[in-house]
């Protein structure tokens, strides 16, 4: 579905690399009804400053992880349908243009539903993507601790949580040798440690600070300043 809302049919070829699929509208929109297991939502994706439609909570979680990883520049939800040579069809969940220029088709599937039929569908999808020049990736559930941490950091990822230049320097200095989240926030701003903690969450999301995300972040988690020096891409 084009960004103008028009359906178009194309033969798989390298010409689709210039089709701007990342700006396309959803090919379909699922029906939400009482007691449906999948919960529809619209998730704000910071790099493109807009919301992306998700057909399930797992898709929303996948978008959160993709945004944190920082590679996706623009994401489209279910923008196309593949029709394979054997007559079967498939609508992938997301299409993304990465900062590297790569174009990736994503399928989101719970591990418990990775049946032989699903694997065959994804195999055919990967083959078609390769014939065009796209990459293909299947996303399953993120690790529970990672997801918990990203949900904790997400509210502070926006530009208005970016500290002033002075506060930025104090926070990075506080964590340079590795101290706990709570102690570093106090060291960075003795009078307003809770404000400093919000800045710390922002800098963790944008990789100016580092933590072990395989376990839940807490006030006793040890954080360290990273070597990252390039400007923050939060829009501050």
TORGUGU-670216 format. One record per residue (C-alpha): x, y, z; residue in three letters; residue number from 1. Coordinates in Angstrom, 3 decimals. Example, Ala and Ser with C-alpha at 12.3 -4.5 7.8 and 13.67 -1.06 7.14 Angstrom:
REM residues 2
NODE       east      north         up   rest    nr
NODE     12.300     -4.500      7.800    ALA     1
NODE     13.670     -1.060      7.140    SER     2
This chain:
REM residues 236
NODE       east      north         up   rest    nr
NODE      0.000      0.000      0.000    UNK     1
NODE      1.613      3.291     -1.080    UNK     2
NODE      1.832      6.350      1.197    UNK     3
NODE     -1.044      7.797     -0.863    UNK     4
NODE     -3.236      4.805      0.006    UNK     5
NODE     -3.131      3.197     -3.446    UNK     6
NODE     -2.568     -0.492     -4.037    UNK     7
NODE      0.179     -1.392     -6.488    UNK     8
NODE      1.435     -4.717     -7.770    UNK     9
NODE      5.115     -5.312     -8.512    UNK    10
NODE      7.251     -8.220     -9.695    UNK    11
NODE     10.087     -8.882     -7.207    UNK    12
NODE     13.202     -7.122     -8.472    UNK    13
NODE     15.935     -4.734     -7.374    UNK    14
NODE     13.721     -1.863     -8.577    UNK    15
NODE     11.810     -2.199     -5.283    UNK    16
NODE     14.885     -0.931     -3.450    UNK    17
NODE     13.810      2.536     -4.640    UNK    18
NODE     10.099      2.145     -3.874    UNK    19
NODE     10.224      3.783     -0.392    UNK    20
NODE      8.304      0.929      1.216    UNK    21
NODE      9.161      2.426      4.618    UNK    22
NODE      6.625      5.218      3.968    UNK    23
NODE      3.784      2.891      2.923    UNK    24
NODE      0.475      2.565      4.758    UNK    25
NODE     -0.649     -0.789      6.215    UNK    26
NODE     -1.849     -3.244      3.565    UNK    27
NODE     -4.518     -4.409      5.979    UNK    28
NODE     -5.928     -3.411      9.339    UNK    29
NODE     -6.964     -6.153     11.716    UNK    30
NODE    -10.297     -6.151     13.508    UNK    31
NODE    -10.293     -5.518     17.247    UNK    32
NODE    -13.135     -7.117     19.175    UNK    33
NODE    -14.086     -8.034     22.728    UNK    34
NODE    -11.808    -10.656     24.339    UNK    35
NODE     -9.490    -10.886     21.331    UNK    36
NODE     -6.105    -12.209     22.479    UNK    37
NODE     -4.076     -9.799     20.338    UNK    38
NODE     -4.127     -6.201     21.564    UNK    39
NODE     -3.854     -3.545     18.856    UNK    40
NODE     -1.972     -0.338     19.599    UNK    41
NODE     -0.028      2.513     18.072    UNK    42
NODE      3.536      2.849     19.284    UNK    43
NODE      5.500      6.077     18.995    UNK    44
NODE      8.831      5.509     17.242    UNK    45
NODE     11.183      8.366     18.101    UNK    46
NODE     13.516      8.326     15.056    UNK    47
NODE     10.621      8.951     12.654    UNK    48
NODE      8.580     11.131     15.069    UNK    49
NODE      5.361      9.222     14.393    UNK    50
NODE      3.256      6.295     15.592    UNK    51
NODE      3.401      2.819     14.060    UNK    52
NODE      0.410      0.476     14.179    UNK    53
NODE      0.926     -2.851     15.981    UNK    54
NODE     -1.411     -5.821     15.762    UNK    55
NODE     -0.239     -7.409     19.012    UNK    56
NODE      1.601     -6.684     22.238    UNK    57
NODE      4.517     -8.746     20.930    UNK    58
NODE      4.798     -6.485     17.883    UNK    59
NODE      4.849     -3.461     20.189    UNK    60
NODE      7.631     -5.082     22.226    UNK    61
NODE      9.562     -5.820     19.033    UNK    62
NODE      9.317     -2.163     17.982    UNK    63
NODE     10.621     -1.088     21.382    UNK    64
NODE     13.672     -3.339     21.027    UNK    65
NODE     14.304     -2.162     17.453    UNK    66
NODE     14.181      1.452     18.561    UNK    67
NODE     16.574      0.833     21.457    UNK    68
NODE     19.014     -0.956     19.168    UNK    69
NODE     19.079      2.298     17.214    UNK    70
NODE     19.424      0.956     13.687    UNK    71
NODE     15.941      1.646     12.305    UNK    72
NODE     15.437      5.094     10.772    UNK    73
NODE     11.871      4.547      9.584    UNK    74
NODE      9.413      1.681     10.074    UNK    75
NODE      6.208      0.768      8.207    UNK    76
NODE      3.645     -1.676      9.575    UNK    77
NODE      2.365     -4.479      7.309    UNK    78
NODE      2.934     -2.401      4.139    UNK    79
NODE      2.689     -5.232      1.591    UNK    80
NODE      1.588     -8.760      0.779    UNK    81
NODE      3.871    -11.386     -0.751    UNK    82
NODE      2.350    -13.820     -3.232    UNK    83
NODE      4.598    -16.848     -3.686    UNK    84
NODE      4.967    -19.062     -6.756    UNK    85
NODE      2.962    -21.844     -5.086    UNK    86
NODE     -0.017    -19.501     -4.666    UNK    87
NODE      0.362    -18.988     -0.917    UNK    88
NODE      0.441    -15.468      0.521    UNK    89
NODE      2.075    -13.693      3.441    UNK    90
NODE      1.862    -10.200      4.972    UNK    91
NODE      5.078     -9.442      6.909    UNK    92
NODE      4.716     -7.436     10.110    UNK    93
NODE      7.211     -4.605      9.552    UNK    94
NODE      9.479     -3.084      6.934    UNK    95
NODE     12.341     -0.841      8.057    UNK    96
NODE     14.901      1.425      6.470    UNK    97
NODE     18.048      1.253      8.602    UNK    98
NODE     20.562      4.024      9.189    UNK    99
NODE     23.056      1.966      7.173    UNK   100
NODE     20.731      2.150      4.165    UNK   101
NODE     19.785     -1.527      4.434    UNK   102
NODE     16.113     -2.421      4.036    UNK   103
NODE     14.748     -5.161      6.277    UNK   104
NODE     11.509     -7.147      6.354    UNK   105
NODE     10.562     -8.293      9.854    UNK   106
NODE      8.233    -11.073     10.929    UNK   107
NODE      7.207    -11.204     14.589    UNK   108
NODE      6.296    -14.612     15.979    UNK   109
NODE      6.146    -16.143     19.471    UNK   110
NODE      8.652    -18.952     19.899    UNK   111
NODE      5.830    -21.292     20.845    UNK   112
NODE      4.209    -20.742     17.448    UNK   113
NODE      7.296    -21.377     15.329    UNK   114
NODE      5.737    -24.389     13.636    UNK   115
NODE      7.069    -26.144     10.549    UNK   116
NODE      4.454    -24.267      8.531    UNK   117
NODE      5.627    -20.927      9.917    UNK   118
NODE      9.277    -21.764      9.271    UNK   119
NODE      8.472    -22.685      5.668    UNK   120
NODE      6.585    -19.420      5.200    UNK   121
NODE      9.537    -17.464      6.559    UNK   122
NODE     11.944    -19.424      4.348    UNK   123
NODE      9.989    -18.390      1.253    UNK   124
NODE      9.833    -14.829      2.554    UNK   125
NODE     13.598    -14.740      3.044    UNK   126
NODE     14.166    -16.053     -0.467    UNK   127
NODE     11.922    -13.409     -2.008    UNK   128
NODE     13.580    -10.681      0.052    UNK   129
NODE     17.015    -11.839     -1.107    UNK   130
NODE     15.899    -11.684     -4.755    UNK   131
NODE     15.031     -8.006     -4.236    UNK   132
NODE     17.995     -7.014     -2.085    UNK   133
NODE     16.132     -6.806      1.216    UNK   134
NODE     17.136     -8.554      4.410    UNK   135
NODE     14.712    -10.678      6.427    UNK   136
NODE     14.607    -11.271     10.158    UNK   137
NODE     12.226    -13.150     12.449    UNK   138
NODE     11.733    -11.559     15.875    UNK   139
NODE     10.582    -13.631     18.861    UNK   140
NODE      9.934    -12.576     22.455    UNK   141
NODE     12.694    -10.407     23.954    UNK   142
NODE     14.245    -11.616     27.200    UNK   143
NODE     11.935    -10.668     30.115    UNK   144
NODE     14.585     -8.653     31.971    UNK   145
NODE     15.557     -6.724     28.829    UNK   146
NODE     11.914     -5.892     28.111    UNK   147
NODE     11.350     -4.771     31.712    UNK   148
NODE     14.394     -2.506     31.497    UNK   149
NODE     13.394     -0.976     28.172    UNK   150
NODE      9.900     -0.254     29.484    UNK   151
NODE     11.556      1.454     32.475    UNK   152
NODE     13.835      3.558     30.264    UNK   153
NODE     11.353      4.307     27.459    UNK   154
NODE      9.555      7.304     29.020    UNK   155
NODE     12.888      9.131     29.409    UNK   156
NODE     14.112      8.592     25.857    UNK   157
NODE     12.610     11.835     24.529    UNK   158
NODE     14.523     15.076     24.079    UNK   159
NODE     12.991     16.966     27.001    UNK   160
NODE     14.751     14.515     29.348    UNK   161
NODE     18.160     15.345     27.895    UNK   162
NODE     20.238     17.116     30.567    UNK   163
NODE     21.811     20.523     30.105    UNK   164
NODE     25.436     20.577     29.012    UNK   165
NODE     26.557     21.136     32.610    UNK   166
NODE     24.385     18.353     34.012    UNK   167
NODE     25.441     16.048     31.171    UNK   168
NODE     29.081     16.481     32.160    UNK   169
NODE     28.368     15.955     35.866    UNK   170
NODE     26.442     12.743     35.236    UNK   171
NODE     29.107     11.257     33.000    UNK   172
NODE     31.783     12.185     35.528    UNK   173
NODE     29.777     10.620     38.364    UNK   174
NODE     29.628      7.240     36.633    UNK   175
NODE     33.078      7.184     35.036    UNK   176
NODE     34.491      4.601     37.482    UNK   177
NODE     31.229      2.662     37.875    UNK   178
NODE     28.836      3.445     40.735    UNK   179
NODE     25.281      2.454     41.545    UNK   180
NODE     22.296      4.121     39.900    UNK   181
NODE     21.179      5.637     43.222    UNK   182
NODE     24.583      6.887     44.379    UNK   183
NODE     25.452      8.322     40.972    UNK   184
NODE     22.180     10.245     40.788    UNK   185
NODE     22.961     11.829     44.182    UNK   186
NODE     26.535     12.602     43.133    UNK   187
NODE     25.286     14.260     39.946    UNK   188
NODE     22.682     16.450     41.688    UNK   189
NODE     22.631     16.394     45.493    UNK   190
NODE     19.652     18.749     45.728    UNK   191
NODE     17.561     17.085     43.008    UNK   192
NODE     18.594     13.409     42.733    UNK   193
NODE     15.231     12.380     41.263    UNK   194
NODE     15.692     14.843     38.407    UNK   195
NODE     19.190     13.472     37.893    UNK   196
NODE     17.746      9.926     37.869    UNK   197
NODE     15.470     10.857     34.953    UNK   198
NODE     18.495     12.202     33.086    UNK   199
NODE     20.365      8.994     33.896    UNK   200
NODE     17.560      6.927     32.362    UNK   201
NODE     17.746      9.096     29.238    UNK   202
NODE     21.499      8.617     28.951    UNK   203
NODE     21.165      4.878     29.490    UNK   204
NODE     18.693      4.650     26.600    UNK   205
NODE     20.990      6.665     24.325    UNK   206
NODE     24.104      4.668     25.337    UNK   207
NODE     26.070      7.419     27.100    UNK   208
NODE     25.876      5.161     30.153    UNK   209
NODE     26.030      1.386     30.257    UNK   210
NODE     24.379     -1.215     32.487    UNK   211
NODE     23.829     -4.960     32.541    UNK   212
NODE     20.394     -5.171     30.905    UNK   213
NODE     20.170     -8.931     31.400    UNK   214
NODE     18.981     -8.235     34.953    UNK   215
NODE     16.376     -5.671     36.086    UNK   216
NODE     17.748     -2.177     36.688    UNK   217
NODE     17.476     -1.047     40.324    UNK   218
NODE     18.993      1.686     42.526    UNK   219
NODE     21.848     -0.729     43.288    UNK   220
NODE     22.661     -1.480     39.640    UNK   221
NODE     26.190     -0.420     38.723    UNK   222
NODE     26.344      1.973     35.752    UNK   223
NODE     29.388      3.148     33.830    UNK   224
NODE     30.120      5.958     31.432    UNK   225
NODE     30.682      4.798     27.851    UNK   226
NODE     33.037      6.159     25.235    UNK   227
NODE     30.201      7.541     23.116    UNK   228
NODE     30.845     11.163     22.168    UNK   229
NODE     28.603     11.894     19.169    UNK   230
NODE     25.582     14.174     19.735    UNK   231
NODE     22.389     12.639     21.101    UNK   232
NODE     19.830     11.804     18.412    UNK   233
NODE     16.876     12.477     20.728    UNK   234
NODE     15.969     15.790     19.098    UNK   235
NODE     16.911     17.847     22.144    UNK   236
